């Protein structure tokens, strides 16, 4: 974790609000969307118009500056997905960083000073962040436009079930893409290959219950498809077998794809 710095006063925070550059503000805004990201991911988002080497250098420089300002904090990246030689930190916003980002999200309400993420949690959250980065990069390259992206817990949906029982649908992300004049909406499940078939079936049941509640359709006019993004083709086949055991009415709600094919799948309507 980054070393502690002196507490913020209202005056110091107001001065920082004036002093921050446009890129630094974007750095904070992107981190408010993702909640957790690597320096490299944020560099690709904020400096995507630069050459890769410049993107990495500027991302690192801005991260260090914002750490010194106590607007972001760093944690050691011990996730299993970390590549040898890659930067060893992940970034999150501090309370002051949240204030200057202008965001008011569920993640901010859950912020804890003593937050110590597990390796598995980091791997999962960074996979969500990587999906967002790749969707943004795809749009820059002339692909589908990302209209909305919400990462958990901002993506969660609260509703009342039978007997007014409070329930929560918990997608890892909500994605809305525009392609060819068509808007595609998805609830995204980032699957790391660690959950058993019973757990996947329970998720399918939960989404079907939420669909039948009609709450999402009343609010947005549509119920998104549910896409499982998995690491390997073997895992894709395993999840597909679970989907195939759903009722005929429910099966059409779900799609499973690999990480390698996820951008193509997200840009394709469910048939």
C-alpha positions in Angstrom: 0.0 0.0 0.0 1.1 3.5 -0.6 2.6 5.4 2.4 0.2 7.6 4.3 0.2 11.3 3.6 -1.1 14.3 5.5 -4.9 14.5 5.9 -6.9 16.6 3.4 -8.4 19.9 4.3 -11.3 21.5 2.3 -8.9 24.1 1.0 -6.3 21.6 -0.1 -8.9 19.5 -1.9 -10.3 22.6 -3.6 -6.8 23.6 -4.8 -6.2 20.1 -6.2 -9.5 20.4 -8.1 -8.1 23.4 -9.8 -4.6 22.1 -10.3 -5.4 18.7 -11.9 -4.9 18.4 -15.6 -7.5 17.1 -18.0 -5.6 13.8 -18.3 -5.4 13.4 -14.5 -9.1 14.0 -14.2 -9.7 11.3 -16.8 -7.4 9.0 -14.9 -9.6 9.4 -11.8 -12.9 9.1 -13.8 -11.8 5.9 -15.5 -10.8 4.4 -12.1 -14.2 5.5 -10.7 -15.8 3.4 -13.4 -13.6 0.3 -12.9 -12.8 0.6 -9.1 -9.7 -1.5 -9.6 -7.2 -1.4 -12.5 -3.5 -1.7 -13.3 -1.4 1.3 -14.3 -1.1 -0.2 -17.8 -4.9 -0.5 -18.2 -5.4 3.1 -17.2 -2.6 4.2 -19.5 -4.3 2.5 -22.4 -7.5 4.3 -21.6 -6.2 7.8 -21.0 -3.3 7.8 -23.5 -4.7 5.6 -26.2 -3.8 8.2 -28.8 -0.1 7.7 -28.1 2.4 5.0 -29.1 2.5 2.0 -26.8 5.8 2.9 -25.2 4.6 6.5 -24.6 1.3 5.2 -23.2 3.1 3.1 -20.6 5.5 5.8 -19.6 2.8 8.5 -19.2 0.5 6.1 -17.4 3.2 5.4 -14.9 4.1 9.1 -14.5 0.4 10.1 -13.9 -0.2 7.2 -11.4 2.8 8.2 -9.4 1.7 11.9 -9.3 -1.8 11.0 -8.2 -0.4 8.6 -5.5 1.7 11.5 -4.2 -1.5 13.7 -4.1 -3.2 10.8 -2.1 -5.9 10.6 -4.7 -5.2 7.0 -5.6 -3.6 4.1 -3.6 -1.5 1.2 -4.8 -1.7 -2.5 -3.8 0.7 -5.2 -4.7 -0.6 -7.2 -7.7 -0.3 -10.8 -6.6 -3.0 -12.1 -8.9 -2.3 -15.2 -10.9 -2.7 -13.4 -14.1 0.2 -11.0 -13.5 2.8 -11.4 -16.3 6.4 -11.7 -15.3 8.1 -8.3 -15.7 4.8 -6.4 -15.6 4.2 -3.5 -13.2 3.4 -5.0 -9.8 0.7 -2.7 -8.6 -3.1 -2.3 -8.9 -4.7 1.1 -8.3 -7.9 2.2 -6.5 -9.3 5.6 -5.5 -8.9 7.1 -2.1 -11.8 8.9 -0.5 -10.3 12.2 -1.8 -9.9 10.6 -5.2 -13.6 9.6 -5.2 -14.5 13.2 -4.3 -12.6 14.7 -7.2 -13.8 12.1 -9.6 -17.3 13.3 -9.2 -18.6 9.7 -9.0 -21.2 8.5 -6.5 -21.2 4.8 -6.8 -21.9 1.7 -4.7 -18.2 1.0 -4.7 -17.5 4.3 -3.0 -19.9 3.5 -0.3 -18.2 0.1 0.3 -14.7 1.7 0.5 -12.7 0.6 3.5 -9.3 2.0 4.6 -8.1 -1.4 5.6 -9.1 -3.0 2.3 -6.8 -6.0 1.5 -7.9 -7.7 -1.7 -7.3 -11.4 -2.2 -5.4 -12.7 -5.2 -8.5 -14.3 -6.6 -10.5 -11.1 -6.2 -7.8 -9.1 -8.0 -7.7 -11.5 -10.9 -11.4 -11.3 -11.3 -11.6 -7.5 -11.0 -8.8 -7.0 -13.4 -10.5 -9.3 -15.9 -13.6 -7.0 -15.7 -11.3 -4.0 -16.2 -9.6 -5.6 -19.2 -13.0 -6.2 -20.8 -13.8 -2.4 -20.5 -10.4 -1.4 -21.9 -10.7 -3.7 -24.9 -14.2 -2.4 -25.6 -12.9 1.2 -25.6 -10.0 0.3 -27.8 -12.3 -1.5 -30.2 -14.5 1.6 -30.5 -11.4 3.8 -31.2 -10.5 1.4 -34.0 -14.0 1.9 -35.7 -15.8 -1.0 -34.0 -19.0 -1.0 -31.9 -19.4 2.0 -29.7 -19.6 1.4 -25.9 -22.6 3.4 -24.7 -22.6 2.1 -21.1 -20.4 0.1 -18.9 -21.0 -0.5 -15.2 -18.8 -2.8 -13.1 -19.9 -4.6 -9.9 -21.4 -3.5 -7.5 -22.7 -0.6 -9.7 -24.1 -3.3 -12.1 -26.2 -5.1 -9.5 -29.9 -5.1 -9.7 -32.1 -5.1 -6.6 -35.7 -6.2 -6.8 -38.5 -7.9 -5.0 -39.3 -11.6 -5.6 -42.3 -13.6 -4.6 -43.8 -12.5 -1.3 -41.8 -9.2 -1.6 -38.6 -11.1 -0.8 -35.6 -8.7 -1.4 -33.3 -10.2 -4.1 -30.2 -9.1 -5.9 -29.0 -10.0 -9.4 -25.3 -9.6 -9.4 -23.7 -9.4 -12.9 -20.0 -8.6 -13.0 -20.7 -5.9 -15.5 -23.5 -4.3 -17.6 -22.5 -3.6 -21.2 -24.5 -1.7 -23.8 -23.0 -1.5 -27.3 -24.1 0.3 -30.4 -23.2 -1.4 -33.7 -24.8 -0.8 -37.1 -27.6 1.2 -35.6 -28.5 -1.6 -33.2 -28.0 -1.4 -29.4 -27.0 -4.6 -27.7 -27.4 -5.0 -24.0 -25.6 -7.6 -21.8 -25.2 -8.8 -18.3 -21.6 -10.1 -18.2 -20.3 -13.0 -16.1 -16.5 -13.2 -16.0 -15.9 -16.9 -15.3 -12.4 -17.8 -14.1 -13.0 -21.5 -14.3 -13.2 -22.0 -10.6 -16.9 -22.5 -10.0 -18.7 -25.8 -10.2 -21.6 -26.6 -12.5 -24.1 -26.3 -9.7 -23.0 -22.7 -9.1 -23.3 -21.9 -12.8 -26.8 -23.4 -12.8 -27.8 -21.3 -9.8 -26.6 -18.2 -11.6 -28.8 -19.1 -14.6 -31.8 -19.7 -12.3 -31.2 -16.3 -10.7 -31.1 -14.5 -14.0 -34.2 -16.3 -15.2 -36.0 -15.2 -11.9 -35.0 -11.7 -12.5 -36.2 -11.7 -16.1 -39.6 -13.1 -15.0 -39.9 -10.3 -12.4 -40.2 -7.7 -15.3 -38.3 -5.1 -13.3 -35.5 -4.6 -15.8 -37.9 -4.4 -18.7 -40.1 -1.8 -17.0 -37.0 0.3 -16.3 -35.1 0.0 -19.6 -37.5 -1.5 -22.0 -35.4 -4.7 -22.6 -33.9 -7.5 -20.7 -30.2 -8.0 -21.5 -28.7 -11.2 -22.7 -26.4 -13.0 -20.2 -23.0 -13.8 -21.5 -20.5 -16.0 -19.7 -16.9 -15.1 -20.7 -14.6 -18.1 -19.9 -10.8 -18.6 -20.3 -10.7 -21.8 -22.4 -12.7 -23.7 -25.0 -12.9 -26.7 -22.6 -14.5 -24.4 -20.0 -16.9 -23.0 -22.7 -18.1 -26.5 -23.4 -18.6 -27.2 -19.7 -20.7 -24.0 -19.2 -22.6 -24.7 -22.4 -23.7 -28.1 -21.0 -25.2 -26.3 -18.0 -27.0 -23.9 -20.3 -28.3 -26.8 -22.4 -30.0 -28.2 -19.3 -32.1 -25.1 -18.7 -35.7 -25.0 -19.8 -36.4 -24.2 -23.4 -37.8 -20.8 -22.4 -34.6 -19.9 -20.5 -31.9 -21.3 -22.8 -32.2 -18.4 -25.3 -31.2 -15.9 -22.5 -27.6 -17.2 -22.3 -24.4 -17.2 -24.4 -21.0 -18.5 -23.5 -17.8 -17.4 -25.2 -14.1 -17.5 -24.6 -11.9 -14.5 -23.7 -10.4 -14.7 -27.2 -13.8 -14.4 -28.9 -15.6 -12.1 -26.4 -15.6 -8.9 -28.5 -17.1 -10.7 -31.4 -19.7 -12.3 -29.2 -20.7 -9.1 -27.5 -21.2 -7.4 -30.9 -23.5 -10.2 -32.1 -27.3 -10.4 -31.3 -28.5 -13.6 -29.6 -30.1 -15.7 -32.3 
